[in-house]
Amino acid sequence: MARSFVVGPETVRMLELGHPWVIADRHTKRWAQARAGEVAALTDQSGRFLATALMDPGDRVVARVLDFAPLRFDGPWLRERLSQAQARRRQADLEDSTAYRLVNGEGDGLPGLVVERYGDFLLVQLYSRAWEAHLDLLTAALAEIVRPTGIYLKTRPRQTRDLAAKGQTGKLGRLVWGKQARFPLRVSENGLTFLVDLQEGLHSGLFLDQRRNRRDFMNRVAGRTVLNLFAFTGAFSVAAAASGASQVTSVDAAGAYLERAEENFRVNGLDPSAHEFLTGDCFRVLDELVRAGRRFETVLMDPPSFSTTRQSRFTTRGGTSDLVAQSLRLLPPGGLLICSSNHQKVDLADFLKEIRRGALQGGRDLRVLATYAQPEDFPYPVTFPEGRYLKYLVMEAGAEPRAPS
C-alpha cells in the first residue's frame, strides 16, 4: 500500500485547482524520508485523499501528480498512458515529419518525462530523478508500444545553464535499449532533412516545438533577404533557403553550431556558400550590420532563455527590448520582425511588453500579424499554465523615424 504524505493548505488549494506539482515548503520539510520514484498518496491534514504522486524529495518539485485518483503504478498502467499519448500524435499534423514529441510530461499525464521520436529511434529525457527508478519498466513499455530500433536516454543534469555557458555538456546521452544509431541521424521535418545527435550535448540539434512555426515561416520568406539571430544549427535558415529566400544570414555565438547548420544546408541540396554564416555575439553582430548599412526584409530572433558569451549575457526577461530596437534599424517599412521566446516564466503579455519597449526605443511602429505557440504534440493541461511556454510573434515594421531637420 502506498504511503501517505500530508501537504499544506496552499498546496491543497493548488491541487484542488488541478495543478500537478507540489513545491517544497515548510510542510514538505516535515515529511518522512521518501525515495526518489516512490509512488505515494497526497492528503490534506484531515487525511482526505487529494492525488497520487511520484516523489522526488531532492528537487524543488518534490512530488508530481500522476492522477487525482488512486492508481496502481505498474506495467499495464504505464502502457495505457503511453498508448494514449501515441493516439494523440495520430491526430497531430505530422505530415512530412519523422521527428516529433511522443510524450510531453504533464501534458500526457507522465510528469517529468519527455520522449521524442527521431525516425526509428526514441530519446527519453528525464526532468525528474523520480523516473530513474522506473527506467526498465518505461523502456519495456516503449519498446512494446512504439517498436523503435533503439531507445536513448538523457538525464537532464543540474546547472544546465552553467554547463552550456562553459561548453562542458559532452556526451549526455546513452543507449538503454535496442540497437545503436549511426550519428548524425537524418530525420524529416516539413519535408526537409535535418541532422540530429541523441548522445552529444543538451539538445538533439533540432527544436521540435518550432516545427509548425517553421512551416509558417516557409510561407513568408520567398524572395526575401533573411537574418536569423541565435541560429543554432540553422533549422529556420534551411527552411528559409529551401523556400526561396534570396539570401539568408545566420548568426550564432557558437561556431560549432554554424558548422552543423552548413551541414544541414548540404543535406538538403542547398549551397551554403550562397548564404552567410556569422559567428559572434548577436548584439555585437547587429551593431556591425547596422554600421555597414545592411538591410534585411525579414529578421528572426529565437534566443534561448539565457545566453552567455564573452561580450554579453542575454536573458529573455530584459534583453528582448534591446534586440528589437537594434533589429528595427535593419528592417525597411513593411519588413517582418519575428520574435520567439521559450522562457517559461515570461508569459505572452510580458513578452509583448518587452517588444513594445524595443519598438518605442527604436522609434518604429510594430503591427502583430500572427501569434503562435507550440504544436499539437506538445499538449498541456489548462490547469498547468507552465505548459504554455512558447511564444512566437510575426510582426510588420512601420515607417522609419524621420531624420531631424
Stockholm file with secondary structure:
# STOCKHOLM 1.0

chainA/1-405         MARSFVVGPETVRMLELGHPWVIADRHTKRWAQARAGEVAALTDQSGRFLATALMDPGDRVVARVLDFAPLRFDGPWLRERLSQAQARRRQADLEDSTAYRLVNGEGDGLPGLVVERYGDFLLVQLYSRAWEAHLDLLTAALAEIVRPTGIYLKTRPRQTRDLAAKGQTGKLGRLVWGKQARFPLRVSENGLTFLVDLQEGLHSGLFLDQRRNRRDFMNRVAGRTVLNLFAFTGAFSVAAAASGASQVTSVDAAGAYLERAEENFRVNGLDPSAHEFLTGDCFRVLDELVRAGRRFETVLMDPPSFSTTRQSRFTTRGGTSDLVAQSLRLLPPGGLLICSSNHQKVDLADFLKEIRRGALQGGRDLRVLATYAQPEDFPYPVTFPEGRYLKYLVMEAGAEPRAPS
#=GR chainA/1-405 SS CCCEEECCHHHHHHHHTTCCEEECCTTGGGSCCCCTTCEEEEECTTCCEEEEEEECTTSSEEEEEEESSCCCCSHHHHHHHHHHHHHHHHTSCCTTCCEEEEEEGGGGTCTTEEEEEETTEEEEEESSGGGGGGHHHHHHHHHHHHCCSEEEEEECCTTHHHHHHHTCCCBCEEEEEECCCCSSEEEEETTEEEEECSSBSSSCSSCGGGHHHHHHHHTTCTTCEEEEESCTTCHHHHHHHHTTCSEEEEEESCHHHHHHHHHHHHHTTCCGGGSEEEESCHHHHHHHHHHTTCCCSEEEECCCSEEECSSCEEEHHHHHHHHHHHHHTTCCTTCEEEEEECCTTSCHHHHHHHHHHHHHHHTCCEEEEEEECCCTTSCCCTTCGGGCCCEEEEEEECCCCCCCC
#=GC SS_cons         CCCEEECCHHHHHHHHTTCCEEECCTTGGGSCCCCTTCEEEEECTTCCEEEEEEECTTSSEEEEEEESSCCCCSHHHHHHHHHHHHHHHHTSCCTTCCEEEEEEGGGGTCTTEEEEEETTEEEEEESSGGGGGGHHHHHHHHHHHHCCSEEEEEECCTTHHHHHHHTCCCBCEEEEEECCCCSSEEEEETTEEEEECSSBSSSCSSCGGGHHHHHHHHTTCTTCEEEEESCTTCHHHHHHHHTTCSEEEEEESCHHHHHHHHHHHHHTTCCGGGSEEEESCHHHHHHHHHHTTCCCSEEEECCCSEEECSSCEEEHHHHHHHHHHHHHTTCCTTCEEEEEECCTTSCHHHHHHHHHHHHHHHTCCEEEEEEECCCTTSCCCTTCGGGCCCEEEEEEECCCCCCCC
//
